[in-house]
Amino acid sequence: MSENQPHSSGTANAAPGDDDAEQQVVSLMGRPDAEGHSYAHATLTPADDTRPKETFHDLRPIIPVIFIPGVMGTPLANKDTGDEAFFAPNLDTVGATIAGLGSVLAGWFRSASSREERFDPFSVEATPLGPIINLGQGATIGESELLTRDEARRRGWGSVYRTSYQPVLLWLEQQLNNPMLCGKLKGAWCEPDPTGDKWALHPILGTDPKRYGAYGQGEAITEDSPEFKRFIKFQYRVYAIGYNWLQSNEDSGRDVISGSDYVDPKTKKTTRLMGITEICKENHTGKAIVLTHSMGGLVARFAVISHGAESSIHGVFHGAQPATGAPLAAKRFRTGGGSEGGINGFVNGSLMGRDADEFVAVTANAPGPLELLPMPDYDNGEAWWIFARPDGQVMMKFPKNGDAYNDLYMNSKWYGLLPKAEKLDPAGIVKKRLDSMGHHQTVSDNFSNTMLQVVTRQSQLKNSYHSKTYVAYGNGGPRHDSPSDTKPESGDKGPPATEKGKETKDLLTWGKAIGTGDVPSDVTEAELKAATFMHDSLSGDVRVFLERRKLSVTFTIQKTNTVPSASDKTDWAKVAIKTGIIPGDGTVPAWSSQAQARGLNPAVKGEPAKGIQMAFEQQGYDHMGSYEHPWTRWALLYSVVQIVKDVDVPGGA
């Protein structure tokens, strides 16, 4: 309701003093302030306006809900100048889209050295001063905004990407806090979307979670369920904590707990980006609920296993997490991002490097992105860096025994992933920093140490999660055997079979990085390893010479995540053997995200993932758009209720 809006009905256009007007009640909706108090704004009225006034205030105890974004999901500013180091291009308004496209176009032409300078993890910091979404759109009670722009910024919303993340923060602020109005259920809890576009075809209450891909212990929630009754006894404040995604995820895990001060070099003004500890304290509680997207899941896991955050968190929901890394990151060490085709190739090339040299300049000195490389338990330890014939016959495969550090990252041979020394630091900033610190290290030594720390940290993450964790991830597009794939009773008209989403052909990614070459089938692995390097295109083609046979062979890595004539009937096992391409969310392969379902989904091999209570294997959404899709949002609300069911209500209510 808007301020001074009548709560009860009366004669239209009734003026103060009229009998009908006198019976009207003006309702004012309370809003939270920084100290946790509820307040309401009122407009002064004439003396003859004798209508009763009432204010509504939510006095329920508060559970903070904290969102941690993925890689490139936090705006970064230069520490010395305050200039934008990286602000993801927003595409949610016409003006923003034009500006964003201009930024992407300019980025395409940056050199390797300028990219290294721009993405130096020591020269940038997370800023909470990013743009804020229009808070009056789609998140109102009547006509009243749920929170002010200043309050949204104070809660850290400006530290996360506006286009992809802030809409779900706004949606959560409404759905979590307002499941009922005047004693009646409302919103996503009881109302389906018959189109399956903006929301699910089935509401939260009364729906079996298996319909939305659930594995694990969990039944349908009803209005009378103890867990739902417990859930509505709390209110939920939605926060966000961005971080410097170029530094290690372990360091970011520390930062999201403690928070940070951002001092704008231009204005000298300090803006606080609160951490988990501070957020809990201001809400007079000891624990929060944490939600993550993509690499933010690794940050939250390190916060738990390295920095003791288990005791500060009621539970965690991970969305689209690369739980065991992804070969895409390794592939780009030899191809860059510009050769991946279409608009994605253009954007990826612009942001992270068009070719291998430009990608290495950005990533080789950035531990966070390096930790997205396949982890030791990726695909249960199977090799993911392959050289094969066109028919799929494997000639060489790595890593062997899970040792990617020695087999690949420190391997300077033509088939390894160790960049040339001169490509590691084109701007010279790493050497300058090492010299200034008195370290008697070369740039190559520094890379070697960085990679050793990366694989060590990756090993710490194996099957390790918060003790009450729920996850959702994408595995291709809708399938005919999907639990929510119900057909209309007759004819072509009727409700859609499932929620709107993308097809599998648009959600493919690299399960393995395979270099295919027309090499004789009798060539041995030893002979191939001994081949003489001839040429590297830096976009995925490497030519070598087999001395004994006087034969040159070009190996080409699959450059695009496309498969001709992909359909529901495609045999993805066969496709994976020849191309390495498998379904996922277009970025994270299912082989990585499914690791979270170990011990829950019988089809997923491996030791159980400790702490995972339920895993939602879903379809129809891409990586960046996962939180916009009805399936993820359904799983998210359901999981929050499950997390809260064991939380004690102050006063024992």
C-alpha positions as a printed Julia matrix, in Angstrom:
653×3 Matrix{Float64}:
   0.0     0.0     0.0
   1.14    3.52   -0.63
   1.48    6.05    2.16
  -1.84    7.45    3.42
  -3.74    4.93    1.32
  -7.18    3.85    2.67
  -7.17    0.29    3.93
 -10.95   -0.23    3.82
 -13.31    0.53    0.98
 -15.4     3.69    0.72
 -17.15    5.95   -1.76
 -14.99    6.89   -4.68
 -13.38   10.34   -4.44
 -14.74   10.81   -0.92
 -13.44   13.99    0.67
 -12.32   14.4     4.29
 -15.39   15.06    6.43
 -17.7    12.82    4.35
 -19.32    9.99    6.27
 -17.7     7.37    4.05
 -14.31    9.04    4.31
 -14.5     9.06    8.08
 -14.86    5.28    8.04
 -11.74    4.83    5.97
  -8.48    3.76    7.6
  -5.2     5.1     6.26
  -2.57    2.35    6.37
   1.15    3.09    6.44
   3.62    0.3     5.73
   6.69    0.12    7.93
  10.2    -0.13    6.56
  13.36   -1.31    8.33
  16.12    1.14    9.2
  19.82    0.49    9.67
  19.42   -0.25   13.4
  16.75   -2.87   12.84
  13.83   -0.66   13.81
  10.69   -0.29   11.74
   9.49    3.16   10.69
   6.81    4.64    8.45
   6.59    7.9     6.48
   3.36    9.89    6.77
   2.16   12.91    4.83
   0.54   15.69    6.84
  -3.19   16.17    6.09
  -5.67   19.02    6.72
  -7.13   19.39   10.22
 -10.54   18.24    9.03
  -9.12   14.93    7.84
 -10.17   12.76   10.76
  -9.62    9.4     9.17
  -7.98    6.84   11.5
  -4.31    6.16   10.78
  -2.52    2.86   11.32
   0.99    1.65   10.7
   2.06   -1.92    9.99
   5.39   -3.03   11.46
   7.06   -6.41   11.13
   8.27   -7.37   14.6
   9.36  -10.89   13.77
  12.99  -11.79   14.56
  15.32  -11.41   11.61
  17.38  -14.0     9.76
  19.81  -12.35    7.33
  19.96  -13.86    3.85
  23.32  -13.14    2.22
  24.11  -13.5    -1.48
  27.68  -14.14   -2.7
  28.15  -13.67   -6.47
  30.27  -15.52   -9.0
  33.44  -14.64  -10.87
  33.16  -11.26  -12.6
  29.97  -10.65  -10.58
  31.45   -7.9    -8.39
  32.47   -4.47   -9.73
  36.17   -3.81   -9.2
  37.8    -0.4    -8.87
  41.43    0.65   -9.09
  42.78    1.18   -5.58
  44.81    4.27   -6.48
  42.48    6.15   -8.83
  39.0     4.84   -8.08
  38.48    4.31  -11.8
  36.5     1.31  -12.98
  38.77   -1.69  -13.37
  35.86   -3.96  -14.2
  32.13   -3.31  -14.15
  30.19   -6.05  -15.95
  28.16   -4.46  -18.77
  24.53   -4.08  -17.71
  21.9    -4.97  -20.29
  18.68   -4.21  -18.39
  17.89   -0.79  -19.9
  18.35    0.7   -23.36
  20.91    3.19  -22.15
  22.82    0.59  -20.18
  22.82   -1.79  -23.14
  24.29    0.82  -25.46
  26.97    1.68  -22.91
  27.64   -1.99  -22.23
  28.09   -2.83  -25.89
  30.47    0.1   -26.22
  32.49   -1.21  -23.29
  32.63   -4.7   -24.77
  33.71   -3.33  -28.14
  36.49   -1.27  -26.55
  37.65   -4.3   -24.58
  38.08   -6.37  -27.73
  41.05   -4.23  -28.8
  42.97   -4.22  -25.52
  46.48   -5.64  -25.63
  47.79   -8.4   -23.41
  49.78   -5.95  -21.27
  46.82   -3.6   -20.77
  44.66   -6.56  -19.79
  47.22   -7.67  -17.2
  47.35   -4.17  -15.73
  43.58   -3.93  -15.62
  43.1    -7.31  -13.93
  46.0    -7.2   -11.48
  44.53   -8.63   -8.24
  46.84   -6.45   -6.12
  45.76   -3.2    -7.81
  41.98   -3.57   -7.53
  39.37   -3.98   -4.83
  35.68   -4.74   -4.63
  33.51   -1.65   -4.62
  30.0    -1.4    -3.14
  29.32    1.62   -5.36
  28.03   -0.26   -8.4
  24.65    0.68   -9.91
  21.43   -0.23   -8.08
  18.32   -1.65   -9.74
  15.08    0.34   -9.91
  13.6    -0.76   -6.59
  10.07    0.22   -7.58
   9.76   -2.41  -10.3
   8.14   -5.72   -9.49
   8.79   -5.66   -5.78
   6.07   -3.65   -4.12
   3.43   -4.09   -1.46
   0.65   -2.08   -3.02
   2.66    0.86   -4.31
   5.33    1.01   -1.61
   8.97    0.13   -2.29
  10.27   -2.66   -0.09
  13.44   -0.76    0.73
  15.13    2.48   -0.28
  18.09    2.82   -2.6
  20.27    3.91    0.32
  19.23    0.85    2.31
  19.92   -1.45   -0.65
  23.39    0.03   -1.01
  24.0    -0.25    2.73
  23.15   -3.94    2.47
  25.79   -4.4    -0.23
  23.57   -4.68   -3.29
  25.85   -2.32   -5.17
  28.68   -4.84   -4.79
  27.03   -7.33   -7.16
  26.16   -7.25  -10.86
  22.91   -5.41  -11.35
  21.49   -7.18  -14.41
  21.95  -10.79  -13.31
  21.8   -10.63   -9.52
  19.85   -7.7    -8.16
  16.47   -8.77   -9.61
  16.56  -11.99   -7.57
  17.58  -10.06   -4.44
  14.53   -7.87   -4.89
  12.32  -10.89   -5.54
  13.61  -12.63   -2.44
  13.02   -9.56   -0.31
   9.36   -9.78   -1.25
   8.74  -13.53   -1.34
  10.58  -14.39    1.88
   9.01  -11.63    3.91
   5.47  -11.71    2.56
   4.25  -15.29    2.16
   0.93  -14.17    3.63
  -1.21  -11.01    3.69
  -3.99  -10.59    6.22
  -3.75  -14.3     7.03
  -4.01  -15.47    3.42
  -1.25  -17.1     1.39
   0.14  -15.09   -1.51
   2.83  -15.04   -4.14
   5.06  -17.91   -5.19
   4.01  -19.99   -2.22
   0.51  -20.65   -3.54
   0.24  -19.04   -6.98
   1.48  -20.81  -10.12
   2.36  -19.07  -13.37
   0.22  -20.78  -16.03
   2.7   -19.7   -18.71
   5.77  -21.09  -16.93
   7.64  -17.93  -17.9
   8.18  -15.67  -14.89
   7.45  -18.3   -12.26
   6.89  -22.02  -11.97
   3.84  -23.92  -13.17
   3.46  -25.25   -9.64
   3.7   -23.26   -6.39
   5.99  -24.14   -3.49
   3.27  -25.41   -1.21
   1.8   -28.78   -2.1
   4.38  -29.63   -4.77
   6.75  -32.59   -4.58
  10.33  -31.26   -4.89
  11.14  -34.13   -7.24
   9.1   -32.27   -9.84
  11.89  -29.73   -9.91
  14.77  -32.2    -9.97
  15.31  -32.96   -6.28
  17.45  -35.8    -4.98
  17.65  -36.4    -1.24
  15.32  -36.36    1.73
  12.53  -33.84    1.25
   8.77  -33.98    0.96
   6.16  -31.53   -0.26
   5.6   -28.57    2.08
   2.05  -27.52    2.98
   0.58  -24.53    4.79
   0.23  -26.73    7.87
   3.72  -28.24    7.7
   5.81  -27.59   10.83
   8.68  -26.27    8.69
   6.46  -23.71    6.95
   4.95  -22.59   10.25
   8.48  -22.14   11.57
   9.55  -20.28    8.41
   6.83  -17.62    8.68
   7.82  -16.77   12.26
  10.86  -14.91   10.9
  11.5   -11.99    8.62
  14.41  -12.06    6.19
  16.71   -9.22    5.26
  18.49   -9.75    1.97
  22.14   -8.66    1.76
  24.94   -9.11   -0.76
  28.68   -9.34   -0.31
  30.89   -8.83   -3.34
  34.6    -9.63   -3.29
  37.82   -9.32   -5.27
  37.34  -12.34   -7.52
  40.89  -12.08   -8.88
  42.44  -13.07   -5.55
  42.24  -16.6    -4.18
  38.84  -17.87   -3.14
  40.29  -18.67    0.27
  41.18  -15.0     0.74
  37.72  -14.01   -0.49
  36.22  -16.46    2.01
  37.97  -14.51    4.75
  36.77  -11.18    3.35
  33.1   -12.14    3.14
  33.22  -12.96    6.84
  35.01   -9.82    8.03
  33.78   -7.29    5.47
  35.81   -4.33    4.22
  35.93   -0.56    3.98
  35.99    0.96    0.52
  37.6     4.4     0.45
  36.84    6.2    -2.8
  40.12    7.83   -3.89
  38.15   10.52   -5.7
  35.8    11.63   -2.92
  37.73   10.26    0.1
  34.38    8.93    1.35
  34.37    5.56    3.1
  31.63    3.06    2.32
  31.34   -0.04    4.44
  30.79   -3.43    2.78
  29.59   -5.53    5.67
  30.67   -9.13    6.17
  28.74  -12.07    7.59
  29.81  -11.38   11.19
  28.74   -7.74   11.1
  25.47   -8.5     9.33
  24.53  -11.06   11.96
  25.42   -8.63   14.74
  23.25   -5.8    13.43
  20.31   -8.18   13.22
  20.83   -9.45   16.77
  21.41  -13.0    15.64
  24.32  -15.38   15.52
  23.73  -16.94   12.11
  22.7   -16.14    8.54
  21.59  -18.04    5.46
  24.06  -17.87    2.58
  23.15  -18.08   -1.12
  25.79  -18.32   -3.82
  26.18  -18.28   -7.57
  28.95  -19.97   -9.53
  32.43  -19.32   -8.05
  30.75  -17.71   -5.06
  30.1   -21.29   -3.97
  33.86  -21.9    -3.71
  34.21  -18.69   -1.69
  31.52  -19.83    0.76
  33.06  -23.28    1.07
  36.45  -21.78    1.9
  34.78  -19.5     4.42
  33.53  -22.64    6.13
  36.55  -24.96    5.9
  39.35  -22.38    6.3
  37.83  -19.57    8.36
  35.32  -21.19   10.72
  32.13  -19.83    9.18
  30.21  -23.05    9.83
  29.06  -21.65   13.18
  27.88  -18.38   11.63
  25.68  -19.92    8.95
  22.33  -21.72    9.33
  22.66  -23.23    5.88
  23.83  -22.64    2.31
  22.18  -22.74   -1.09
  24.58  -23.09   -4.04
  23.37  -22.21   -7.54
  25.28  -23.16  -10.72
  28.44  -23.98   -8.78
  31.45  -25.39  -10.67
  31.85  -27.79   -7.77
  34.94  -29.51   -9.19
  36.04  -26.92  -11.74
  35.66  -26.94  -15.52
  37.87  -27.76  -18.55
  36.69  -24.52  -20.16
  39.22  -22.63  -18.02
  42.03  -24.92  -19.18
  40.94  -24.83  -22.82
  41.26  -21.06  -22.85
  44.93  -21.36  -21.94
  45.36  -22.59  -25.52
  42.5   -20.83  -27.31
  41.52  -17.67  -25.45
  37.86  -16.76  -25.5
  37.52  -15.06  -28.87
  37.28  -18.25  -30.93
  34.24  -19.65  -29.12
  31.81  -18.38  -31.73
  28.85  -16.01  -31.85
  28.13  -13.25  -29.37
  29.54  -15.33  -26.51
  32.89  -15.58  -28.25
  32.94  -11.84  -28.81
  32.04  -11.03  -25.21
  34.41  -13.62  -23.71
  37.22  -12.47  -25.98
  36.59   -8.87  -25.05
  36.52   -9.44  -21.31
  39.14  -12.15  -20.77
  41.27  -12.23  -23.91
  40.82  -12.94  -27.6
  43.58  -15.52  -27.83
  45.75  -17.66  -25.56
  48.37  -14.99  -24.89
  45.79  -12.43  -23.81
  43.97  -14.92  -21.63
  47.21  -15.99  -19.95
  48.11  -12.35  -19.26
  44.88  -11.98  -17.28
  44.58  -15.36  -15.62
  48.12  -16.53  -14.87
  48.4   -14.06  -12.0
  44.81  -14.32  -10.76
  44.38  -17.22   -8.28
  40.57  -17.0    -8.15
  39.97  -17.77  -11.83
  42.8   -20.35  -11.76
  40.91  -22.26   -9.09
  38.17  -22.83  -11.68
  40.49  -25.24  -13.49
  39.41  -28.91  -13.17
  40.01  -30.08   -9.62
  41.7   -33.38   -8.72
  38.31  -35.06   -8.33
  36.78  -33.62  -11.5
  34.83  -36.42  -13.22
  36.05  -38.68  -10.39
  39.67  -38.28  -11.44
  39.25  -39.12  -15.13
  41.56  -37.42  -17.64
  40.16  -34.25  -19.22
  43.01  -33.02  -21.5
  42.9   -35.35  -24.51
  44.64  -35.78  -27.88
  42.78  -38.1   -30.24
  42.14  -39.15  -33.82
  38.97  -37.93  -35.63
  37.29  -41.28  -34.92
  37.69  -40.72  -31.18
  40.68  -43.04  -30.65
  42.62  -41.55  -27.74
  46.35  -41.13  -28.37
  47.28  -39.26  -25.17
  45.34  -38.17  -22.1
  46.1   -36.12  -19.0
  46.3   -35.74  -16.11
  47.46  -39.15  -15.04
  46.56  -40.12  -11.5
  45.0   -36.7   -10.95
  48.34  -34.87  -11.03
  47.52  -31.92  -13.28
  50.23  -29.81  -11.64
  53.13  -31.88  -13.01
  51.42  -33.41  -16.03
  50.08  -30.13  -17.41
  50.6   -26.87  -15.52
  54.39  -27.3   -15.18
  54.79  -29.1   -18.5
  56.47  -26.95  -21.15
  56.14  -29.56  -23.9
  53.83  -28.84  -26.83
  50.97  -30.76  -25.22
  51.32  -29.15  -21.77
  49.73  -26.01  -20.34
  52.76  -24.13  -19.02
  52.77  -20.73  -20.73
  55.98  -19.32  -22.1
  57.79  -17.19  -19.53
  57.51  -14.0   -21.59
  53.72  -14.4   -21.78
  53.2   -14.54  -18.02
  53.92  -10.87  -17.34
  53.7    -8.75  -20.51
  53.21   -5.54  -18.52
  56.12   -6.27  -16.18
  54.09   -5.63  -13.05
  54.74   -9.04  -11.47
  58.51   -8.64  -11.83
  58.32   -5.12  -10.43
  56.33   -6.32   -7.43
  58.66   -9.27   -6.77
  61.71   -7.0    -6.94
  60.15   -4.4    -4.64
  59.41   -7.09   -2.05
  62.96   -8.42   -2.18
  61.85  -11.82   -3.41
  64.58  -13.59   -5.31
  62.08  -15.17   -7.66
  61.58  -15.11  -11.37
  58.16  -14.57  -12.86
  58.16  -18.25  -13.82
  58.95  -19.23  -10.22
  56.05  -17.07   -9.08
  53.67  -18.81  -11.49
  54.91  -22.21  -10.34
  54.23  -21.28   -6.7
  50.85  -19.82   -7.58
  49.77  -22.99   -9.35
  51.01  -25.18   -6.5
  48.87  -23.15   -4.07
  45.91  -23.39   -6.45
  45.94  -27.2    -6.67
  46.54  -27.46   -2.9
  43.47  -25.35   -2.18
  41.43  -27.27   -4.73
  42.25  -30.52   -2.92
  40.91  -29.05    0.33
  37.48  -28.62   -1.25
  36.91  -32.26   -2.17
  33.41  -33.29   -1.05
  33.5   -30.59    1.63
  30.48  -28.36    2.23
  28.59  -26.65    5.04
  26.71  -29.28    7.06
  23.34  -28.03    5.84
  23.77  -27.39    2.13
  21.23  -27.39   -0.69
  22.23  -27.07   -4.35
  20.7   -26.52   -7.79
  22.46  -26.87  -11.11
  21.7   -27.14  -14.8
  22.07  -30.23  -16.95
  20.91  -29.35  -20.44
  17.43  -28.51  -21.67
  13.97  -29.92  -20.86
  13.59  -33.63  -21.49
  10.46  -35.62  -22.23
  10.9   -37.69  -19.1
  11.21  -34.6   -16.9
   9.0   -34.84  -13.75
   7.2   -31.62  -14.71
   6.73  -32.62  -18.34
   2.96  -33.08  -18.3
   0.98  -32.95  -21.48
  -2.31  -31.13  -22.08
  -5.31  -33.41  -21.85
  -6.37  -32.9   -25.45
  -5.57  -30.97  -28.56
  -2.79  -28.48  -29.07
  -4.12  -26.01  -26.52
  -3.65  -26.18  -22.79
  -0.96  -25.53  -20.22
   2.68  -25.78  -21.34
   4.44  -29.08  -20.73
   7.14  -27.45  -18.64
   8.48  -24.04  -17.73
  10.03  -21.96  -20.48
  13.72  -22.48  -20.94
  16.58  -23.09  -23.33
  17.13  -26.25  -25.29
  20.09  -28.58  -24.72
  21.81  -27.41  -27.9
  22.14  -23.98  -26.27
  23.45  -25.34  -22.97
  26.46  -27.38  -24.06
  29.98  -26.97  -22.75
  33.35  -28.7   -22.54
  33.34  -31.88  -20.44
  36.82  -32.6   -21.77
  39.17  -30.51  -23.9
  40.0   -32.68  -26.89
  42.58  -31.86  -29.53
  41.77  -33.81  -32.67
  44.43  -34.59  -35.27
  44.7   -36.9   -38.29
  47.51  -38.94  -36.81
  48.24  -42.53  -37.91
  46.54  -45.02  -35.63
  49.8   -46.87  -34.91
  51.6   -43.85  -33.49
  52.6   -44.55  -29.89
  52.16  -42.15  -26.98
  55.93  -41.95  -26.57
  56.36  -41.0   -30.24
  53.67  -38.35  -29.98
  55.16  -36.87  -26.84
  58.52  -36.61  -28.6
  57.05  -34.74  -31.61
  58.71  -31.46  -32.51
  56.65  -28.32  -31.95
  56.11  -26.29  -35.14
  53.35  -23.72  -34.69
  50.59  -22.57  -32.31
  47.76  -20.42  -33.65
  46.9   -19.32  -30.07
  43.27  -20.02  -30.93
  43.24  -23.8   -30.63
  45.44  -25.19  -33.43
  48.89  -26.62  -32.75
  51.1   -28.23  -35.4
  53.81  -30.76  -34.57
  56.27  -32.84  -36.59
  56.72  -36.61  -36.24
  60.42  -36.92  -37.1
  60.57  -40.66  -37.82
  57.59  -40.49  -40.17
  58.46  -37.09  -41.64
  54.85  -36.14  -41.02
  53.34  -32.94  -39.67
  50.06  -33.17  -37.76
  47.73  -30.37  -36.67
  45.68  -30.89  -33.54
  42.6   -28.71  -33.24
  40.81  -28.23  -29.95
  37.03  -28.06  -30.17
  36.58  -24.28  -30.29
  32.84  -23.9   -29.93
  30.37  -25.56  -27.58
  28.13  -26.64  -30.43
  27.09  -30.0   -31.84
  25.38  -30.16  -35.25
  21.82  -31.51  -35.2
  21.72  -31.86  -31.42
  18.36  -33.13  -30.16
  16.7   -35.07  -27.36
  17.83  -38.25  -29.09
  21.51  -37.32  -29.26
  23.82  -39.91  -27.72
  25.91  -37.58  -25.58
  28.27  -40.34  -24.49
  29.36  -40.79  -28.11
  29.53  -37.03  -28.69
  31.73  -36.62  -25.62
  34.2   -39.23  -26.91
  34.73  -37.37  -30.19
  34.36  -33.72  -29.19
  34.42  -33.5   -25.4
  31.16  -31.53  -25.51
  28.45  -32.46  -22.99
  25.3   -30.86  -21.57
  25.48  -28.49  -18.63
  24.5   -24.85  -18.29
  26.62  -23.62  -21.19
  29.59  -22.95  -18.89
  29.73  -25.55  -16.12
  29.59  -29.16  -17.37
  27.22  -31.56  -15.64
  30.21  -33.71  -14.69
  31.34  -30.92  -12.36
  28.03  -29.8   -10.88
  26.81  -33.38  -10.4
  29.62  -33.95   -7.91
  27.35  -32.2    -5.42
  24.85  -35.06   -5.8
  27.33  -37.78   -4.84
  25.58  -40.0    -2.34
  22.14  -38.62   -3.28
  21.72  -39.45   -6.97
  22.43  -43.16   -7.57
  23.61  -42.35  -11.1
  26.44  -40.13   -9.82
  29.58  -42.01   -8.85
  32.0   -41.11   -6.09
  32.17  -40.75   -2.33
  29.24  -38.82   -0.8
  29.5   -35.05   -0.74
  29.54  -34.27    2.98
  26.9   -31.78    4.06
  24.7   -31.84    0.96
  21.09  -32.43    2.05
  19.35  -32.1    -1.33
  20.54  -31.63   -4.9
  18.23  -30.26   -7.58
  19.35  -31.39  -11.04
  17.49  -29.1   -13.39
  17.09  -28.15  -17.03
  16.45  -25.16  -19.2
  18.72  -22.38  -17.96
  22.14  -21.05  -18.77
  24.85  -20.27  -16.28
  24.47  -16.53  -15.91
  20.69  -16.64  -16.05
  20.2   -19.45  -13.55
  18.64  -17.29  -10.83
  16.17  -15.84  -13.29
  14.73  -19.25  -14.13
  11.64  -20.6   -12.3
  13.29  -23.93  -11.5
  16.19  -22.38   -9.58
  13.87  -19.96   -7.8
  11.54  -22.8    -6.81
  14.43  -24.81   -5.39
  15.75  -21.72   -3.62
  12.53  -20.94   -1.73
  11.99  -24.59   -0.87
  15.55  -24.87    0.44
  15.28  -21.77    2.62
  12.26  -23.29    4.37
  14.21  -26.51    4.93
  17.2   -24.6     6.31
  15.04  -22.64    8.75
  13.07  -25.62   10.08
  15.62  -26.28   12.83
  16.22  -22.64   13.79
  15.1   -21.77   17.29
  12.51  -18.99   17.54
  13.44  -16.39   20.18
  11.16  -16.79   23.17
  10.39  -20.37   22.21
   7.34  -19.46   20.08
